């Protein structure tokens, strides 16, 4: 009844139509192009098709090497979660079976799936429950959304406007300044940053869906923070997958201002939800997002590696030494190396 077919450009229109109706902006073929163009990964995308060659499910998969140079298939790197799109339970079941066949097809050491609303009922998968994403409902307008937040969060938002500390911009010409802030902040956190071409590729391949929200210091006009926002029409959601700010502005509640401007943006666009992104359970960012009244939703990261010793992704807890080393290494070294290294992290 079904078969698993490798993605070709001939599928693109039907693939994207299906992605918009059943999935998110990250399921679309344009995001595939962002990843391939930015990092040189190999495409492992497949569609489940019926006897009439109509698409019934999507299997977006990126093939590359991890830090241990193990060959990995990830759905999807640089994305917090990618549930499997399917138009029936039968197609979904066939898709999940086909995933393991792709592991053999590409001679992968392991496959990693990042799910939110779905589960894999299979004991052969190793389950990681360390992360949540936060979904903030935009229903009811600004006053209603702000009422969901804690009193201190509301007060901090109002204080930023009362004091006129910041101004917001959606000018793409601020990309270079935003990128400098992003790289600086990632280094403080001990993480490499991708090349600026990664962010520019969103505007190249998803020009109708990508927006750069930047925050400027009202007094100096300097870009001090920003977010890449992605609109997903199919599920009426605006995603905040990447962003950063200068921590010296924390005392002026820069993050509160930036998050609130993302809320206002989503409401203006008539969207249903704002996805605030992934946070480790109980972390500082987890608690920060929680105070907005957003719903914490469990992410389920699953790895299938045939039980091979060390064949799965590296244990991130064991990378703490390198995280601290990265923080202390001079920027002229980390900035260059980071652009090459980030593809192997598959964050």
N, C-alpha and C positions, 0 to 999 in steps of 0.2 A: 504493500500500500504506500509506503514511504521509501525515500532513498536520501542519502546525504550527498549534496552536490557542492563542489568547490565554487567559491565566489568568482564570478567574472563580471566585467563591466557591463555585459549584456543584461545582467540581473539588476543593475543599479536602480532603475526607476521603481521596479516592483519591490526591491529590497527596502528602499526608503519609504515607500508608501506603507509597507507592512510595519516598518520601524516606528513611523509616526502614529500608527493606529494601535500598536500593541506595546511599544516600548518608550524609550527616551531619546534625547538628542545624541546620547553616547552610542546608541545602536546604529545610527545612520552611517552611510558609507563615507560621508565627509569626515567624520571623526577618524575612521580608518586611515584616510589620507593624511590627516594631521599627524598621527602616530608614525606612519611609514616615512613621511617626508622629514619629520623632526629627528627621528632616531635610527632610521635604517633597519627597522625590524622587518621580519618576514611575515607576510599575511597568511593566516591560517583560517580565514573566514569561510564558513560553510552555511548553506541553507538546507533545511529539510523541505523536500518538495514531494508532492503527491504524484499519482499516476498521470496527471495532466500537466505536470511540471510547474504547478502553481506553488508558490512559497507558503509553507505552513508553520515554519519556525526558523529562528535565526540563531546561529552559533558564531558570534564574533570572537576570534581568537588571535592573539598576537604571539609570534614565535621569536624567541631571542635567547640570549645567555644571561644568567644571573651573576652575582659577584663571585660565586664559586665556579663560574664558567660552565655550570650545568645548563643543559638545553631545556628551556621552559616554555610552556604554553600558558598564557595568562589571559583571562577574560574579565577585565581588561586592565592593563597597566595605566597609571595616572587617572584611574576612575575609582570612586569609592565603592560602587556596586553596579553590577550589570546582570539583572535577572534575565533568564532565558525567555525570549519572546516566542509565544506559541499560540495558535488559535484554537487548540483543543487539547484535552488531557492526553489523547493518543499521540498527538504530534510532540507534546512536551516529553512524554515517556520515551519516544523514539529518539528525540534530541539528546536526552541524558545518556541513553545507551551509546549513541554515536560519539559522544565526547571521548569516551575511553578508546574508541577505534581511532580517533584522531591522534591520541597519544602514541599509538603504535605507528600510524601512518607517517608521522614526523619524527619518529625515534626520540621522543621527549623523555627526559629524566623525570619530569613531573608536569602535571596540569594543576593550575590554581583557578578556582571559580570564586567570584565575589558576589554573593547573593544577599538580598534583603527580604523579599517577600516569599521566597521559595526555599525548599529544603531538599537535600539529597538523602533519600532513605536507603543508605548503603553504608555498611560498616567498613568498607574498604577506603573511605575518605576520612582524612584527618581534619577535624573541625577546630577552627579558631574563633572564639567569641570575645575577643579583646576590644572590639570597636563598635561604636554606635554612630549613626548619623542622626541629625536633628531636623525635623520637619516643622516649620512654623506656618500655621494657617494664615492666609491673607484675607479671609472672608470678613466682611463687615466694615472694611475701610480702616483708615489710620487710627482713629480713636479706639476702635474695638481691638485692633492688633496691639496697640500700646498698653491697653488695659490687661493683657495677658502677662506682661512682664512684672517683675517684682517692683516694689515702690522705689527702691534705690536705683534700679535700672532706668525706670521712668524719669526719675529726678536727674540722673546723669545725662540722659538724652536732652531733656529740656534745658539743662544748664549750658550745653554746648551751643544751642541756638540763642539763648538769652545773652551770652557773652560774645556771640558772633566771632568765635575763634577760627572757624573753618568755612570753606566753600567747597562745593562739589562740582565735578566736571565729568562729562562723557566724551571729551575730546580725545580721539585716538592719537593725536600728536603728543600726548603725554606718555606714550608707551615707553620711551627710553628712560624717562625719569622714574616711572613706576618700576621698571625692570631693575634699576639701581637700588631702589628701596627693597625690592623682593630679594635680590641676591644678598644684600646686607643682612636682612632679617634671617634668611635661611642659614647663613653662616653662623649667626648667633645661636641658632638652634642646633647647629652641628650637622647640617644637611647640605649637600651640593644642590645647585640650581641648574635647570636646563638652559640652553642657549635661548636668547631672546626670540629666535626664529620659531620656537615652540608656540609662544604667545601670538606672534604675528600670523602664524598659520591658521589660527582660529578665525581671524578676520579675512584670510584668503579663501578658506574652504567653507566657512560658515558665516558669511557676511551679514545675513539677515538675523542670525541668532546670537552673535557674540557682541558683548558690550564691555567697554573698559570704564569702570567707575573709579575716578581718582579723587582724593581729598587734598586740598591745598591749604596751606597756612594762610589765613586771611591777611595777616600783616606783611608777609614776605612774598606770597605767591608761589612758594616752594611746594612741590609735590611731596607729601609726607605719608601717604598711604594709598592703597588701592585694591580693587577686586576685579578679577575677570568674571563676569556674569554671563551665563548661558541660558537662553530661553528654550524650553522644550515644549513645543506646541501640543504634542500628543497628550501629555499628562498635565498641561497647564501649570508647569513648574519652572521657577527660575532657580538655577543651581549656582552656588558659590564654591567652585572647586579650588581656586587658587587666589591668594592674596597675601598682603603683608602691610605692616605699618611701622613707623619709627617709634621705638619704645619710649623715647624721651618725651613723647606727647601723651603718655598714658595718664598722667596726672590731670590732663584736660579731657579725658574720656574720649580720645580719638576713635577707639573701637566702637563705642556706643553710637557716635555720630555716623560712622561708616556703615555699620549694620542697619541703622535706621534708614539711611539713604537707600540701601538695597531693598528694604521693605517698601519704601515709597515708590521705588522704581517698579517693583513687581506689581503693586496695586495699580499704578498708572497703566501698566501693560495689560491689565485685566486678568492676571494670573491667579491661580488658586493657592499655591504653596510656594514657600521659599525653603530650599534645602540648604542648610547652613554647613553641611559637610561633615566629614569624619573626625571623631575624637576618641582617643583611648578612654575606656570606662573609668570614671573617677578622676580623670586628669583635670588640670586647670581649665583647659578649653572646654571640656565636658561641662564643668560647673558654670562656666561663663555662658554657654549657649542655653543651658537649662534655665537660667534666670530670665530669659526672654519669653518663657512659656512655651517653648518649642517641645515637641514630643520626641523623646529619645527612642530610636528604632534600632533594634539589634541587627548588626551585620554579621553574616555567616561566611567566613572565608574557609574554603575547603580545598584540600590538597590531596591529589592521588599520585602516589609515587611507587606503587607496587611493594611498599614496605622496605624499599632499599635503604641501606644505611647511608645517611647524609645526602640522599638524592633530591630531597625537597629544598624549598627556599631556605636561606641562612636564617638562623635564629636571631631575630633582631635584638633580643636582650643581650646576646653575646657581642654585639657590635658597639656597646657603650664606650669601650676604650677608644675606638676609632671616631666616635661622635665627639668625644672630648678633645681628641687630637685635632680634628677638623676645626673646632672652634679656635684653637690656639695657633694653627698654621697661618702664615701671612696670606692676605687676600690675593696678592698677585700670583700666588701658587694655586690656591683653592678655586679662584674664579675660572682659571683656564682648565684645570684638571676636572673640576666639577661638571663642566659642560660635556665632557666625554664619559665621566663616571656614572652620571644619573641614569643612563639607559640601562645599566646593569642592575640598578636598584629596583627597577620596575615598581615604583611606589604606588 
